[in-house]
Structure formats: structure tokens, C-alpha cells
Amino acid sequence: MPISQKTLQQVLLAVVILTAIFFRFWHIRDYVVFLGDEGRDMIIMRNIFIEKHLPFLGPSASVGGFYLGPIYYWMAAPFLLLWHLDPVGPAYLVAILGVATVLLLYKFINEALGFWPAILASSLYGIAPLIIRYSRSSWNPNPLPFFSLLLIYFIYLGIKKKRYIYFLLAGASFGIAVQLHYLAAILFLISAIIVCVNTNFKNWPKIAFLATIGFLITFSPFLIFEIRHNFPNIRTILEFTTRGTTIGYKTTHFVWLVSNTGNILLEEISLLRGTLLTKLVFWILSAGSILGLILYRKDAQRKLIFTIGIVWFLGGILILRSYTGQIYDYYFGFMFPAAFLVVALVIFIMWRKSVTRLAALAFIAAALALFASNGFYKTPPNRLIDQTENIANFVIEKSQNQPYNFALVSSSNSDHAYRYFLEIKNRSPKQLEEIVTDQLIVVCESEVCAPLGNPLWEIAGFGRAEIANEWQLPQYGFKVLRLTHWPGAPSPAGKPAVKGG
């Protein structure tokens, strides 16, 4: 009995989703990044339940000295609790949203363009190495692709079905997205262009009003903090964006800007760097989607999806390039799905003729093989959670059940990850500002370490010291030292240390 078309489609969709699940959940704990920033986040999330402290401010932005909204902490904290305070818990939230992004991308494209463009584009998204890397660890920008896609999808539904409730939901999605990373603010301009091109201007006030209400609902926690504290972050953001050092175009050659930045995006996604292939693919995607818009300019539904793809992909690249600082791969997070939406647009055009259809299938097959060959499983797991917990246990053992101060000597890490495990094991080190104890446990994340005389506050604040014990941890390449006060100077133990004193 021949298999029906519907059954075939269901089987292929199941394969795509199961593959996405595998790549996001397989040995997730062994590969999770767990360093100082992640430890700081876990401490804040833990305190929601232990100290009943609900934060209204999120992580700090990577540049600019301002903070994000708290939405990531609010979403991830229940997963930390469900996993009994194991730091892998929030990574499961990210992985779930990563799979949901694959499914939502399929649903969106299937509604707009049909099954084959949807299944092929979503299969690529499901195993793209860069996408997977940011779908397996707890970090506030990592859920951004899902909420960016959700925002665009709601705009699509609002325009297509002429139901204004979707614009309220789009605004709510934007309120979440912009709390995950401030570059998501670019989605405001992208969304506005899409709406203006595809709706009657008489409806703009109502659309804007509902979108604003939705935005205020999900953005309100951050606004509450700002209002109560005289808008410190908003003022810092305005100062940062208007100072003129990192915002603005260095050249008005916009075609070059878009081409160059788009090629960088495709290089990061494919891990093919320094080749003509990514440049060629970028121009095929760009020219193909623009051609599609021309071909379907009189078809309102097709015009809508092609407009969305072009504005989100090319417009997003151009607006992002107005930031003249260094662009890291995760800066593209708000438009990760856009690249694959444009792939679907080109596949839709190529699907009309058998020759170009075969070319599209060959391209997808080659891309899938490339992505699979560059999977994360090619590298050994870091097991950072276990490593950090084991070292924390070692610190507890060597503190001999006595009060202690703690310090980390590292060129690229902070001590929050260790402190998180020390806290959940009820053996938190004493803060120097609280009290200087009789011993200082120092973890050195390198075998060469000279803590005596180190200007680090956690060491300098302890006072003049001598090394009482030293232990090598060869399995990690680390060293742990126990310092005590030098007998030739008055001991500061039992008193708080004063910074600058």
C-alpha cells in the first residue's frame, strides 16, 4: 500500500523534530557552559526561592554598563528549582525553546509557503551548529530566536487575518525579546516597516496602540524598577546610544555593508570561513527573495511573506551594521530564523520547475551534511558543572569546617560559579566586608599562581599572608592554596576589611 502524502509529511516532520531534540538534549549537562556569569545567574535565581527575593533587574549588558530586564531570571528560575538547584536546569528551558523554534519556524513557513519549503528550511535550522550551540546552555540571549520569531509570526497573522489581537501578542513578544538582549530593539524598526508596507495607514494607530499595550505588559517589571530608581538604566542607554562612538555608519556604501555583514552571518552559521561559497549563497538568497517579491507583488499573501523575509533579513543586517563596535555571533540572535526564512523563500521559487527543484534539494542535502559534520559532538565534553562542583567540594574539605574567605585567581573567569556550589552546600565563604577569617582558600585556574601580594581585592583585603598549604589538581590543571595571616604583622582576623583602607 503506497504511503499517503499526509503520512509522508507527518513522518518527515517527526524526523526533523526528533533530530532537533537529539541535538539539543544529548549529553546536555556534560557540555553546558558554567563559568562565573552563569554562576552569578544561578545565585540570583536560587535566591528567588531561598531568600524570597524576586529580582526586577536582569543581567548586565556586555557593553555600555547598563542592565537588562529580569524576564530571563523569571523564566529560568523554575527550571533550576525543578532540577533541585542543579545548574543544568535552566539549560533545559533553553533547549525546549530551541526545539519550539524549529517547530514554530516550520509552522510559519508551512502556512505561508507550503510543506516543502517549511520542512527543508526547518531541517537546516534544526541542525545548524551555531544555532545548536546557543540552544544548549543557560544564557539570557539564547531564547531570543524563539521570541523574535514569535513576534514576526504574530505580525504575519495580524496582517493576514486582520485580527488585531495578534498585534497585542506581538508587542508582548517584543517586550520579552528586548529584555533578553538590547539588540532585539532592532525588531521594532523591522516590525514597523513590515506593518507599514502591508497595512492601510488608517489602521496604524490601532495597531501601534495594541502593540504598545502588549509591550508594556511584559516589559513592566523592568519599567517598575526604572521608575522606582529614577531611570538609571534608561539614562545610561540613551547616553550610550547618543555618544556617537559605536553607533552610526562608517560608510554609506550600504550594498557593501549588507553584503559583508550578511556573509559574516552565513559564515558563522555554516562555519565556512574565508570562502567564496558563503558570499555566493548570500547573493542568491538576497536576489532570489527580491525576485520573488517582484513576481508576487500583486498577490497580497505572497507579497506579505516575501516582504517579511527581505525586511527581517536584509533590513536586520543593515540596521545591525549601524553598530560599529565588534559584532559577535550571538548579536545575530534576533535574526537567526530570518536567514532560514529567506532560504525557504528561495526554495519556494525554485520548487516551480523540476530542474531548479533538484538544485534546491542538492543544496539542502549538502548543507545538512556540512552541518552534521561540524556538530558539537565532534569535541569532547567540558563537564564544567562537575568540575566546578568537585573543586567546591575540595575547598570545603580543606577549610576544615572552619570559617574562611575565598578568592579565585583567573585571567578570564569570576568566582560566582564556585560560590554557587559553596552556597547550596551551606558552606558559603565569609565576605571580607563582613569579616576577615583566619584562613583564605584560593583557587588558581592555572598551575602558575602567585597569590601573595596579588592586588585582587579578595586577596589584598585578607591582609599580609603566608601560604600554609598548597594542593595540585592535575586533572584540571588547577591549584588550590590555603593562606593564613603572616605572624609578623597584626592579624586583621575578626574584623571587616575596608576597601581603600
N, C-alpha and C positions, 0 to 999 in steps of 0.2 A: 504494500500500500504506500503510494507516494506521500511524502510529508507535505502538509499544507503550508502555505506561505505564512499564515499567522503563527503556526507552531515553530517554523524556522526562525521567525523574528524573535519569538519568546526565548528560544534556545540561545540564540546569539546574544540577546540582551543579558540573559543569565550568565553566560560565559564572561562577558565584559564586566559585569558587576562582581562576580566571584573573583575574577582576576584582580580587580581594583581592591577588593577586600584582602586578598592574599598579600599584595604588595604593601598594603598599609598596616597590616596587623602581624605579619610573620616576624617572630622574634622581636617584637617592638621594644620590649624592656631592655634587651641587650644592645640596642642601637640608639636609645634615647640620649639626647644631649642633656647632661645635667651638670652645669657649671654654676658659677656664682649668681648669674642673673636668674637662672631657673630656681636656684635655692632661695633667693630673695622672694620670688613669686610664691613659692611653696609656703614660706613662713607667713606671708600675708594671707594666703588662702587658709592655712591652718588656723590662724588667729580669728578668722570669721567664726569658727566653731568653738575653739578652746577659750578665747577671750571675749567672744561675742562682739567682736569689732568688725563692723561692715564698712569696708573702705569706699569712699566716694571719689577716690583718685586712683588712677591706674599706673602702669609702668612709665618710666621716663622715656621720652623720645631719644633716638640715637644722636640727634643733633639739636641744638637750639636751647637746651636747658629747660624745657617745659615737659609737662606730663600729659598722658592720655587719660581718657575716661576709664572707669572701673569695670566696664562690661565684661572684659575677658576674665577678670577675677571672679565675677559673679557667675559666669557660665562654667568655669573650670573647677571652682571650689567643690561643688557637689561630687565631681568625679574623684577628687582627692579623698573625700570622705568615704565614698563607695569602695575605694581601693585601700581602705584602712591606713590612710596617710602615706601610702607608697607613692613616690613622685611620678610613677608611670601613669597614675590615674588620669590627670589632665591630658596626657598624650592620647589616651583613648578617645577623649572628646574630639581632639583634632583629627584623629583617624576616621571617626564616624562622620564628621563634617566633610572630610576628604572624599569618602565614598558617596556621601549625599551630593557632593558637587558633580561627580561623574553622572549620577542618576538624573540630577536636575539639568545638566547640560544635554543629556540625551533627550529628556522630555521637551525641553525648549526647542531644540533643533528639529525634533520629530514633528512637533506641532507646526513649525514654520516651514520646513523644507521636505519633510518625509523621512522614511526609515533609514535608507542607506546613508545619506549624509550624516544623520544623527548617530548611527551605530559606529560608523568609521571614525568620525571625529571624537566621539566619547571614548572609543577604544584607545586612541592615541593619548588622550588626556589621562586615561586610567593608568598607563604605564610609563609616562614621561618621567625620566629620572629626577629632574628638578622639581616637578610637581610632587612626586612621591617624597622627596627629601623634606619638603615643608609640610607634609601630611602625616608625619610620624613622630613629631616632638611637640612638647608644650612650649609655645611662644606666641605672644599676642598677635603678630602679623599673620600667623599661619591659617586661621579661619577666614581671612579676608577674601580669598577667591570665592568661597561659598556665598558670603553676604553681598559681594559685588555682583555675582551672577543673579542672585535672588532679586536685587534691586533692578537690574536690567530686565529680568523676566517679568516682574510686576509692571514695569513701564510698558513692556510689549503687550501684556494682557490688557492694561488700562486703555491703550490706544486701539488695539484690535477689537476689543469687546465693548468699548465705550462705557466702561463701568468705573466710576471714579474711586470706588473703594480701593482699587489696586494702587492708586497713587498715594493713598494713605499708607498702605503697606510698603510701597517703595520708599517713602520718606522714613518709615520706621527702620527699614533695612539700611538706609544711608546713615541714620543715627548710630547704628551698631558699627557699621563699617568704619566710620571716621574715628571711632574710639579704638579700633584695632591698629590703625596706622594713619597718620595725618595725610599721607599722600592720597588716601581714599577721597579726600576733598575734591580731587580732580574729577571724580564721578559726578559732582554737582554740575560742572560745565558740560560734561558728556551727556548727562541726562537732560539738561536744559536744551541742548542742541537737538537731540532726538525728538523731544516733545514739540519744540517749535517747528521743526520741519514736517512733522506728521500730524499735527492737530491744528484746528482753527484757532486763530489768535483770540477769539471771543471766549474760548474755554480756558485760556491760560490762567486767569486769576483764580478760578475754582481749583484747577489742578495744583497751582502753587500753594493755595491755602491748605488743601488737604495734605499735600506732601509735607508742608511745614508742621502741621499738627502731628503727623506721624513721626517726623524727625524729633520734635520736642519731647514726645513720649519716651523714646528710647535714649535720647541724649540728656534727659533731665537729671540723672544722678550727677553727671559732671557739671551741669549748669547750677545745681544746688550748691555744690562745693564752691564754684566760682563766685556766686552771689554772696555766700556767707564769708568769703575771704577776699572780697574786693577785686575779683577777676585777675589773680596773679598770672595764671597760665595764658589767658586770652591776651593780656597785655604783652606778655613775653612773645607769644606767637606773632602778634602784629608787629612788634619791634623786629623780630627775626625776618619776617617776610618783606619788610619795607626798608631794611638797611641797605639792600642793593648789592650785597657781596655774593650771594649764592642764588638769587632769583633774577631771571631775565635772560634773554638770548645773547650768546656771544657772537652769533652770526645771524643774518637774516636769510641765509640760504636754506630755506625751510625744507626743500626737497632733500638736500643732503642730510639735514638734521634727522628727518623722519627715516630716511634710508639707513643711516648709520646706527641710530638707536634701535630701529626695528631689527637690523642684523644682529645687534648685541643681544636682543631678546631671544631671537631664534638660536643664536649660538649657545646661550645659557640653557635653553630648553633641550636642545639636541646634544649638547656637549661637543659639538663640532666647531672648533675654533680655528680661525685663520684660513678658511677655505672659501672658494667662490660659491659653493653649493648653497650655503645659507643666504647669501646675497641674492642668488638666483631665485630661491624659493620665496624670499620676501617680495621680490618684484612680481612674481607670478601670482602670489596671494593678493597683493595690492591691485595690480592691473586686472586680475580676474574678478575681484569683488566690485571694482568700479565699472567694469564691463557689464556685470550682472545688474547693477543699478541702472545703467543706461538701457539695457534690454527690457527690464521690468518696470521702467519708470511710470508706466500707465496702469500697472497692477498694484493697487494700494497695499495688499498684504505682502507681496514680494518686495515692493519698494520699502516697506517698513523694516523687514528683517535685514535687507542689504544696507539700509541706512544705519541701523544699529551696529552691524558688523564693522562698517567703514569708520563711523564716528568713534566707536569704542576702541578699535584697533589703531587706526592711523591718528585719530584725534588724541587718543590717550598717549601715544608715543610723542606727539608734538608737544602737548602740554607738559608732560613729564620732563621733556628735554629743556623746558624753561628753568628747571633746577640745574644750576651749573656746577654744583658740588659733585663728588663722586657718587655714581649710581651703582648700588649693589643689586644683586639679582632679585632679592626679595622686595625691592622697591617696585618691581613689576607685578606684585601680587594682585593688585586691584584689576589687572587686565590679563592675568593668566588665561582665564576662559576665553577672552576675546580672540586670542591667536587661533584657538581651535574652532571657534565660531566662524572665523574667516576661512579656515580650511574647509569647513562644511559648505560655505557659500560657493567656493570654487568647485568642490565635488559636485554640488547640485548642478552647476553649469556643465561640467564635463560628463555628467550622467546622461545627457540627452543623446549622445552618439556612442556607438559601441567602441570605436577606436579610442576616444578620449576616456571612456569609462574604464577600459583596460589600463590606460595610462594612470588613471586615478588609483585603481586597485594596486598597481605595481608600486606607486609611490607610497601608499599606506603600508603595504607589506614590507617595503624597505625601511620605512620609518619605525614600524613595530619591531623589526629585527634589530635595528640600531638601538632603540630604547631598551629592549630586553638585554642586549649585550652590555649595556652600561648600568645595569641595575645595582642598587646599593649592596646587594648580597655578594657582589664581587670583592668587597672589602671586609675584613674581619670585624666583628662587633667590638665596640669600645667598652661596653659593660661599665659605664661611668657611674650608674646608680650603685651597683655592687661595690665598685672601687671606693666611692666616697663613703659608703656606709662602713666598709671594713676599716678604713682609716679612722673614721669617727670612733669606732669600737676600740681601736688601738689607743687613741687619745684618752678615752675613758679609762681603759686599763692602766695606762701609765700615769694618770692623775691620782691613782691610789685612793680613790673615793674621797679625796680632799678638794676643797675649793681651788679653782685655778682660773687663770686668764688664758686667752687663746689668741694665736696670731697665725697668719698664712703668709709665707713669702713666695710670691709668684709673679712672673712677668706679664701674665695675661688673664688672671683669674682673681675673684674675690672670695672671701671666706664664707659666704652665705650658704653654700651647699653643705659644707661641713657643719655649720651652726644649725642647719635644719635638722640633721640627724641627731646632733647633740641635744637639741631641744626636745625632739619627740621621744628620746630615751631618758628624759628627765635628768640630764647631766649637763645643763647649759653652763658655759663658762661665764664667769663674772665679768661684767663690763668694767673697764678701767675707770670710767667716770663714776661708777658705783663704789668699787673698792679694788684696791691692789692686793692680790693674794700673795702667798709665799712661793708660788710657782707659776711659771708661764710655759705652756706647751706650744711649741712652734712646729708647724708642718711646712716643709720646704718642698716645693714641686720641682725640684732638680737636685741632683746629687751634690752639686757645688752650692754651698749655702753658708753664709757668714752672718748670723743674726746679731752678734754682738756689735753694738754701735750702729745698727740699721736704723735709719730715720723713720721707718714705718711707725705710725702712732701706737699701734698695738704692741710694739716692742719698746719704743722710746719711752712711752708712758709708764712702763713697768719699772723703769729706773735702771741704774747700773747693775749688771747681772753677770753671772758666770754660767758656763754650761755644766750642768750636773750629770746629765745623761744624754746619750745620743744613740739612735737606732736607725739602721738602714732598712728600707723596704724595697729590696731589689726587684720584686715582681712588678712594681710600679715606677721604679727609678726615683723614688721619693726618699726623704729623710725626715725623721721626727726627733725633735730635741726638747729636753726639759731644762729650763733655765731657773735658777734661783738667784736671790739677791746677793750681790758681792759683799762679803763681810767687812770690807774696808771702808764702807760708806754707810751712813744711817739708812736703815730699812724703811721704805715707804709703805710697807705692808700694813693693812688695816685702815688705810686712808684712801679716799678717792684721788685719782690722778687728775690734774688740771691741765687742760690743753693750753699751750702757750706759756705755761708756768716754768 
